[in-house]
Amino acid sequence: MKEATEDLAARLAALEGTNGKRMDRRRASPITAFLGVAGIAALGGVLWLALQPKPEGLLATAAPDEFQTLGTGFGDIAPLRLPEPEPLSAPEDAGPSAAELALMESLATLRAELEELRARPAEVPDSRAESAIAELTAQIAALQAASHEAQRSLERQLTERDRQLDQMRMDLELARLNPPEPVRMGPTEEELRLAELERRRLAEAEARAARVASPLIAWSGAAGGRADAQEQARLSADEAFVRTGARPAPTTRAEVIVNPSHTVVQGTMIQAVTETALDSTLPGAIRAIVSEDVHSFDGSRVLIPRGARLIGRYRSDVALAQARVMVAWDRIILPDNQTVEISAFGGDALGRTGTTGFVDTRFSQRFGSAALISLIGAVPTLAAGKIEDGAIAGAAREVSGDLRDAAQGTLRDYLAIRPVIHVDQGSRITVMVDRDLEIL
């Protein structure tokens, strides 16, 4: 325990000695601090001087020099002299290269072969080979001439064929524009009818001549003559019926539609809408516009497009109980400046002939006027029945009769008033084409 205490005391003493030395060092540190402060101050002064703005110096300006009249044109500049060229040394002759030696050997070989060929005796040409070559040359020339001639002949044939095709095309166009009349296979119905009439006329003339020349004296009688005429008419009608039934059936040949892509065939329905209103009081013109496209016979093209116009006429003759107006369409005007003439009946939306509309029967005008006229004629008659004087009553009856006679004509005219049909614009109509139309 004591030793430990002594050891601790020794260590404490050692530590105290070390602290004393440090205190001495600390006592000498003010000098170092002074030197450090002085150095820092000097460094700060240098930095302050360095950071001061420098005064801007004046820019130097150019001053004119006097023209030099003395010395060389270069002034004080001495021209640079080029060094003397070194003499070239002549290349040493190293002799021919390997390529040159090979070329010289090849030339020597060729010269030797040429000399050998010159020394060789000339060969005698073979006449047979020359003649064969000449024959072959002649055959080749003949074949070439034949080939050229065949080519020219083929060109002529092609030209002729093209000309024939053009001619056939022109003939086809002419035939299409002017179709030939169908060949008749026999007499037509009209010719047969005329022939039958001529035969009957000749028979009647012969019978009349025979009666005139007959020696028989016949007394005419009304009953007998009428019976003979009826019997003759009956027999003539029966004979005409038998002969009409025995007529040969006509034969009709089929015709080919030459250009179906440009043809609207007969019976095609054109749907249209009226542009102008219609009043059957007076006849007049009517116009309509096509509402649906009309295609060609083969369906490949639209020949009458929507927007084409129809021009037609309508009649004013309307009978009693008639509800349709007769309309005839005469012309189609296409948008591409083409026009087509037709002669077709107009129909309603379902294709029935005639155009329907509002029917004004004018009932009040007809029967109202008739009733008024009848009343005017009946007044004198009623007045005559109440008049006691015979003379005045007779005069009243005569006046009533005159009024009745005068009113009958007027009443007849009023009763004959026909109805009026009104068709508004925008009504749907149909037009059935009456012939084949060829439109380009």
Secondary structure, 3 states (H helix, E strand, C coil): CHHHHHHHHHHHHHHHHHHHHHHHHHHHHHHHHHHHHHHHHHHHHHHHHHHCCCCCCCCCCCCCCCCCCCCCCCCCCCCCCCCCCCCCCCCCCCCCCHHHHHHHHHHHHHHHHHHHHHHCCCCCCCHHHHHHHHHHHHHHHHHHHHHHHHHHHHHHHHHHHHHHHHHHHHHHHHHHHCCCCCCCCCCCHHHHHHHHHHHHHHHHHHHHHHHHHCCCCCCCCHHHHHHHHHHHHHHHHHHHHHHHHCCCCCCCCCCCCCCHHHEECCCCEEEEEECCCEECCCCEEEEEEECCCEECCCCCCEEECCCCEEEEEECCCCCCCCCEECEEEEEEECCCCCEEEEEEEEECCCCCECEECEEECCHHHHHHHHHHHHHHHHHHHHHHHHCCCHHHHHHHHHHHHHHHHHHHHHHHHHHCCCCEEEECCCCEEEEECCCCEECC
